[in-house]
Amino acid sequence: MANIKSAKKRILVNKTKADRNKAIKSSVKTAVKKVIVAIDANDKEAAKAALLNATSIIDKATSKGVYHKNYASRKVSRLNKAVNAMA
């Protein structure tokens, strides 16, 4: 355990940020899963609605610095491609 006050603070701040990032990543995974489930169910309207929601959540996560912008862009692009490929 750290003895210096600033080191103790760093530990607390890092844990807080890690918890926040974990929650945001979890919400992104849930949103992506909803899109994939809708695609598997062959429900185009639900997939489009879920895609819109997932895109919003991914963009918010990117703006908060949880994901790199290229990673987020690639993720959204692949989801969009999957939804558009539905017959």
N, CA, C and O of each residue as an XYZ file, in Angstrom:
348
protein
N       0.844     -1.191      0.000
C       0.000      0.000      0.000
C       0.878      1.240      0.000
O       1.946      1.266      0.612
N       0.412      2.256     -0.693
C       1.168      3.496     -0.807
C       1.182      4.248      0.518
O       0.222      4.196      1.286
N       2.269      4.940      0.769
C       2.404      5.742      1.982
C       2.231      7.230      1.714
O       1.826      7.980      2.602
N       2.532      7.653      0.508
C       2.481      9.068      0.171
C       1.046      9.455     -0.191
O       0.337      8.717     -0.874
N       0.642     10.630      0.286
C      -0.736     11.070      0.106
C      -1.147     11.135     -1.370
O      -2.241     10.700     -1.729
N      -0.280     11.672     -2.214
C      -0.617     11.787     -3.634
C      -0.747     10.411     -4.292
O      -1.558     10.232     -5.200
N       0.042      9.448     -3.838
C      -0.035      8.090     -4.380
C      -1.341      7.420     -3.958
O      -1.949      6.677     -4.728
N      -1.761      7.694     -2.724
C      -3.042      7.156     -2.239
C      -4.195      7.735     -3.061
O      -5.136      7.029     -3.421
N      -4.100      9.042     -3.352
C      -5.138      9.692     -4.143
C      -5.180      9.111     -5.554
O      -6.258      8.869     -6.095
N      -4.014      8.888     -6.147
C      -3.936      8.298     -7.486
C      -4.647      6.948     -7.507
O      -5.380      6.648     -8.449
N      -4.435      6.138     -6.481
C      -5.069      4.817     -6.412
C      -6.585      4.964     -6.404
O      -7.285      4.247     -7.119
N      -7.092      5.892     -5.597
C      -8.537      6.115     -5.516
C      -9.108      6.635     -6.836
O     -10.147      6.166     -7.302
N      -8.415      7.611     -7.432
C      -8.889      8.207     -8.680
C      -8.884      7.171     -9.802
O      -9.824      7.098    -10.593
N      -7.812      6.367     -9.866
C      -7.719      5.347    -10.913
C      -8.822      4.309    -10.768
O      -9.368      3.843    -11.767
N      -9.156      3.939     -9.527
C     -10.224      2.966     -9.311
C     -11.564      3.548     -9.746
O     -12.367      2.859    -10.375
N     -11.804      4.806     -9.416
C     -13.047      5.467     -9.809
C     -13.181      5.504    -11.332
O     -14.240      5.196    -11.878
N     -12.095      5.885    -12.011
C     -12.123      5.955    -13.473
C     -12.291      4.574    -14.094
O     -13.008      4.424    -15.083
N     -11.641      3.570    -13.526
C     -11.750      2.205    -14.046
C     -13.180      1.696    -13.908
O     -13.701      1.041    -14.810
N     -13.814      1.999    -12.774
C     -15.211      1.584    -12.562
C     -16.138      2.262    -13.563
O     -17.052      1.629    -14.090
N     -15.906      3.542    -13.827
C     -16.711      4.294    -14.782
C     -16.548      3.713    -16.184
O     -17.527      3.498    -16.898
N     -15.296      3.462    -16.568
C     -15.027      2.903    -17.890
C     -15.654      1.523    -18.043
O     -16.166      1.181    -19.108
N     -15.610      0.731    -16.969
C     -16.182     -0.615    -17.005
C     -17.690     -0.547    -17.217
O     -18.248     -1.342    -17.973
N     -18.342      0.389    -16.561
C     -19.790      0.547    -16.703
C     -20.146      0.983    -18.127
O     -21.110      0.486    -18.710
N     -19.374      1.900    -18.675
C     -19.632      2.385    -20.033
C     -19.417      1.268    -21.052
O     -20.223      1.097    -21.967
N     -18.324      0.502    -20.894
C     -18.053     -0.608    -21.811
C     -19.155     -1.656    -21.741
O     -19.536     -2.244    -22.754
N     -19.656     -1.880    -20.542
C     -20.730     -2.857    -20.355
C     -21.993     -2.416    -21.086
O     -22.668     -3.232    -21.714
N     -22.315     -1.125    -21.004
C     -23.516     -0.624    -21.682
C     -23.359     -0.716    -23.194
O     -24.333     -0.970    -23.903
N     -22.135     -0.512    -23.698
C     -21.880     -0.647    -25.135
C     -22.084     -2.099    -25.561
O     -22.724     -2.369    -26.577
N     -21.540     -3.025    -24.784
C     -21.689     -4.443    -25.108
C     -23.156     -4.856    -25.123
O     -23.581     -5.616    -25.993
N     -23.921     -4.362    -24.171
C     -25.343     -4.677    -24.109
C     -26.072     -4.142    -25.342
O     -26.904     -4.838    -25.925
N     -25.763     -2.917    -25.734
C     -26.411     -2.306    -26.896
C     -26.066     -3.070    -28.173
O     -26.930     -3.290    -29.022
N     -24.810     -3.472    -28.305
C     -24.378     -4.224    -29.485
C     -25.069     -5.586    -29.517
O     -25.486     -6.066    -30.571
N     -25.179     -6.189    -28.351
C     -25.829     -7.507    -28.279
C     -27.302     -7.414    -28.699
O     -27.823     -8.323    -29.345
N     -27.963     -6.321    -28.333
C     -29.368     -6.145    -28.721
C     -29.499     -6.050    -30.243
O     -30.460     -6.560    -30.817
N     -28.538     -5.401    -30.890
C     -28.562     -5.310    -32.348
C     -28.382     -6.708    -32.951
O     -29.107     -7.094    -33.868
N     -27.424     -7.451    -32.435
C     -27.137     -8.783    -32.962
C     -28.323     -9.726    -32.757
O     -28.642    -10.521    -33.641
N     -28.974     -9.640    -31.598
C     -30.147    -10.473    -31.329
C     -31.272    -10.138    -32.314
O     -31.947    -11.037    -32.815
N     -31.470     -8.853    -32.591
C     -32.509     -8.441    -33.538
C     -32.185     -8.930    -34.950
O     -33.083     -9.315    -35.698
N     -30.900     -8.913    -35.312
C     -30.490     -9.408    -36.627
C     -30.742    -10.909    -36.719
O     -31.260    -11.396    -37.724
N     -30.377    -11.636    -35.672
C     -30.589    -13.086    -35.655
C     -32.072    -13.440    -35.725
O     -32.448    -14.452    -36.316
N     -32.912    -12.599    -35.117
C     -34.358    -12.836    -35.133
C     -34.975    -12.399    -36.463
O     -36.164    -12.610    -36.701
N     -34.154    -11.784    -37.331
C     -34.594    -11.316    -38.643
C     -35.678    -10.237    -38.540
O     -36.580    -10.159    -39.374
N     -35.566     -9.410    -37.497
C     -36.520     -8.312    -37.273
C     -35.835     -7.000    -37.660
O     -35.112     -6.400    -36.865
N     -36.079     -6.575    -38.893
C     -35.366     -5.413    -39.435
C     -35.677     -4.115    -38.687
O     -34.781     -3.305    -38.447
N     -36.936     -3.918    -38.323
C     -37.308     -2.679    -37.618
C     -36.642     -2.602    -36.242
O     -36.118     -1.558    -35.854
N     -36.669     -3.715    -35.514
C     -36.029     -3.750    -34.192
C     -34.520     -3.573    -34.329
O     -33.889     -2.918    -33.500
N     -33.950     -4.153    -35.371
C     -32.509     -4.034    -35.595
C     -32.122     -2.585    -35.882
O     -31.104     -2.100    -35.387
N     -32.941     -1.894    -36.685
C     -32.656     -0.484    -36.991
C     -32.746      0.382    -35.739
O     -31.911      1.259    -35.515
N     -33.773      0.124    -34.924
C     -33.940      0.892    -33.686
C     -32.780      0.621    -32.725
O     -32.245      1.540    -32.104
N     -32.404     -0.648    -32.616
C     -31.297     -1.021    -31.731
C     -29.983     -0.443    -32.246
O     -29.125     -0.041    -31.460
N     -29.827     -0.402    -33.567
C     -28.611      0.164    -34.165
C     -28.495      1.649    -33.857
O     -27.412      2.141    -33.541
N     -29.605      2.355    -33.950
C     -29.602      3.785    -33.642
C     -29.178      4.029    -32.192
O     -28.377      4.919    -31.906
N     -29.726      3.227    -31.294
C     -29.386      3.327    -29.874
C     -27.920      2.965    -29.642
O     -27.213      3.666    -28.917
N     -27.467      1.881    -30.249
C     -26.081      1.428    -30.070
C     -25.096      2.463    -30.601
O     -24.062      2.711    -29.981
N     -25.408      3.060    -31.732
C     -24.540      4.079    -32.313
C     -24.391      5.266    -31.368
O     -23.298      5.800    -31.180
N     -25.505      5.661    -30.785
C     -25.486      6.776    -29.833
C     -24.619      6.448    -28.617
O     -23.808      7.267    -28.184
N     -24.797      5.250    -28.076
C     -24.042      4.843    -26.889
C     -22.545      4.736    -27.206
O     -21.709      5.153    -26.405
N     -22.211      4.178    -28.374
C     -20.806      4.045    -28.769
C     -20.180      5.420    -28.949
O     -19.040      5.636    -28.540
N     -20.910      6.354    -29.558
C     -20.391      7.714    -29.751
C     -20.156      8.415    -28.421
O     -19.164      9.125    -28.257
N     -21.064      8.218    -27.475
C     -20.887      8.818    -26.151
C     -19.656      8.246    -25.456
O     -18.891      8.978    -24.827
N     -19.474      6.932    -25.574
C     -18.305      6.282    -24.960
C     -17.016      6.817    -25.574
O     -16.016      6.994    -24.880
N     -17.047      7.071    -26.869
C     -15.869      7.606    -27.559
C     -15.576      9.030    -27.099
O     -14.419      9.398    -26.895
N     -16.627      9.826    -26.938
C     -16.423     11.215    -26.516
C     -15.901     11.301    -25.086
O     -15.250     12.278    -24.718
N     -16.186     10.275    -24.277
C     -15.682     10.246    -22.902
C     -14.277      9.653    -22.822
O     -13.674      9.607    -21.749
N     -13.762      9.202    -23.965
C     -12.388      8.694    -23.991
C     -12.258      7.221    -23.642
O     -11.152      6.743    -23.388
N     -13.369      6.495    -23.626
C     -13.308      5.073    -23.292
C     -12.808      4.271    -24.490
O     -12.042      3.321    -24.328
N     -13.242      4.654    -25.697
C     -12.826      3.986    -26.921
C     -12.122      4.963    -27.842
O     -12.403      6.161    -27.817
N     -11.209      4.454    -28.654
C     -10.564      5.257    -29.687
C     -11.579      5.508    -30.800
O     -12.441      4.668    -31.059
N     -11.477      6.648    -31.450
C     -12.478      7.018    -32.460
C     -12.519      6.041    -33.624
O     -13.592      5.781    -34.168
N     -11.364      5.491    -34.022
C     -11.342      4.532    -35.130
C     -12.000      3.218    -34.731
O     -12.692      2.596    -35.537
N     -11.786      2.797    -33.491
C     -12.412      1.566    -32.992
C     -13.929      1.716    -33.000
O     -14.651      0.821    -33.438
N     -14.396      2.849    -32.516
C     -15.836      3.105    -32.460
C     -16.417      3.171    -33.870
O     -17.484      2.617    -34.136
N     -15.713      3.844    -34.761
C     -16.176      3.970    -36.138
C     -16.274      2.602    -36.800
O     -17.242      2.321    -37.506
N     -15.287      1.759    -36.576
C     -15.278      0.409    -37.145
C     -16.430     -0.420    -36.596
O     -17.081     -1.155    -37.338
N     -16.679     -0.303    -35.306
C     -17.750     -1.054    -34.653
C     -19.120     -0.649    -35.226
O     -19.948     -1.506    -35.537
N     -19.344      0.657    -35.359
C     -20.605      1.170    -35.890
C     -20.762      0.740    -37.348
O     -21.846      0.338    -37.773
N     -19.677      0.828    -38.102
C     -19.714      0.464    -39.511
C     -20.082     -1.003    -39.694
O     -20.890     -1.334    -40.561
N     -19.508     -1.868    -38.900
C     -19.797     -3.302    -39.019
C     -21.234     -3.613    -38.623
O     -21.887     -4.446    -39.252
N     -21.726     -2.952    -37.588
C     -23.125     -3.155    -37.195
C     -24.068     -2.669    -38.292
O     -25.053     -3.328    -38.623
N     -23.744     -1.503    -38.846
C     -24.552     -0.931    -39.918
C     -24.586     -1.855    -41.131
O     -25.634     -2.061    -41.743
N     -23.420     -2.407    -41.465
C     -23.319     -3.317    -42.601
C     -24.165     -4.574    -42.368
O     -24.822     -5.070    -43.284
N     -24.140     -5.079    -41.135
C     -24.899     -6.281    -40.808
C     -26.407     -6.027    -40.907
O     -27.154     -6.867    -41.408
N     -26.841     -4.866    -40.428
C     -28.270     -4.526    -40.488
C     -28.704     -4.334    -41.948
O     -29.777     -4.791    -42.342
N     -27.880     -3.667    -42.739
C     -28.216     -3.432    -44.142
C     -28.223     -4.715    -44.978
O     -28.902     -4.797    -46.002
N     -27.455     -5.717    -44.525
C     -27.375     -6.974    -45.256
C     -28.606     -7.856    -45.043
O     -28.783     -8.862    -45.730
N     -29.456     -7.472    -44.084
C     -30.667     -8.269    -43.835
C     -31.583     -8.192    -45.049
O     -31.735     -7.139    -45.669
N     -32.191     -9.329    -45.375
C     -33.063     -9.363    -46.562
C     -34.487     -8.950    -46.234
O     -35.342     -8.925    -47.119
